[in-house]
């Protein structure tokens, strides 16, 4: 068990350092970050965070599947961006211009997530 915890802590430290370097442009010392992650993880574990793990998994299970549904519906049904994708596929590149945010998809994602959370038919939890 000690080896598994040490491996998880090492991976967490590497992931946090890589994220900060790539996304934020911050160079952080790996030892300090690993120590801080260990302290934070121990404190959260002592506070009983694990008792809410199943609730966290349920939130993930109703939050992420609608994203795939939105992508499939856009590509197969709505086809708003399909012409751009088809024309650049032959070149092996992505379109040079794309919408940065489509507010309709955010509304659909939120509605689908809420429906998935509150409707209790289908696969039992």
N, C-alpha and C positions, 0 to 999 in steps of 0.2 A: 504494500500500500504506500509506503514511503517513496518507493521508486516512481510509482504512478503520479503521486502528487508533485514530486520534483520535476518530472517530465512535463506535466501540465503547466507548472509554474514557469519552466524554461520556455515553453512554447508561447505562453501568454506574454512573457517579457519580450521575446523576439517580435511577436505580432504588434505589440504596442509601439515598440521602437520603430519598426518598419512603417507602421501607419503614420506616426508622427513625422517621420522623415519624408515619406512620399506625399501625404495629403496636406500636411501643415508646414513642411519645410523646416521642421525643428530637429536638430541633432541632439538626442538625449542619451545619457550614459546608460548602457544596458543593465549594469549592476544595480543602479539606483532605481530604475524602473521596475526591475524584477523584485527588488525588496519592497517597493511601494505596492506592487500588485499582490505580493504575499501577505503583507499587513492588511490590505483592503479585503482580500479574499478570506483571511482568517476572521476579521471583524464581521464580515457579512455572514460567514458560517456560524459564528458564535451568536449572532443576532437571530438565527433561525431562518435564513433566506431559503434554505433547501425545502422547507415545508411549503413554499409557494412555487416550487419548480413545475408541478403539473399544471398549475394555472398559467404559468409562463408558456408552457408548450401548447396549451389550448389557444392562447392569444396568437402564437405563431401559426398554428394550424388554420386559423380563420383569416389571418392577415395576408399571408403570402400566396396561397392558391389563386385569389382573384387577379393577381398581377399577370400570371400566365394566361388566364382567361381573357384579359384585356388585350394582351399581345396577339393571341390567336384570333380574336374577333376583329381586331384592326387589320391583320394580315389577310384573313379569309373573307370577311364580310364587308367591312367598311371600305377598305382599300384606299384610304386617303393618301397613304405614302407608298402604295404598291408600285406605281409607275416609276417613281424614282429608284426604288430598290431593284426593279426588273432591269432598268436601263443601265445601272451601274454594276449589276451582277456579272455581266459579260466581261467587264474590265477587271473584276476581282477586287473592287474597292467599295467603300461605303459612299453614299451621297455626300456631296460637299456641304449641303445645307440641310438642316433638320430642325424641327421645332424643339425648343429647349423645354417647354412646358405646355402641355395640353390640359387645360383645367377640367375638361369633361372627363378625362380619364381619372383624375383625382376624385371627382364626385362619384363615378361608377365604382372605383376601388373602395371608397369609404362605405357606400351603400352595400356592396357585396360582402364586405367584411362584417358589417353589422347584421346583415341577413344570416350569414354563416354562424355568427355568434348566438343569435336569438332564436333561430328556427331549429328545433330539435328533432327533425325527421331525417331519415337517411341512416348513415353509419352511426351506431351508438357510440357514445363517448365512454 
